[in-house]
């Protein structure tokens, strides 16, 4: 992998994993644990969004 490369794939994989973990906890009626996993998923989602935004801005800058 190129040094300094911003990757969106890993955070997206983590979002999926955290959502599944949240679902499992919520099915068990472990509300606090489920909400914690949802929060973790939202953090990973924000990281993925930031990565995509960075990639988009970088590509736009290279075109100009």
Phi, psi and omega in degrees: 000140181294138179297135178084000181294130176266121185249132178263344186294314182299311177300326179292322176297319180293325176301312181301314181298314181293325178294320177296318178296320178298315180301315179300316180294320181292324175298328178276003181064026174271078189300314182295316179295321178297316179294326177297317178294323176296320177297316178299321178296321181293326177294315178296322178298317179298321178295320178296317179297318178296322179296314180295319178300316180297315179299315180300314181294322179296314179296319178297321180292324180291331180287335185273000000 
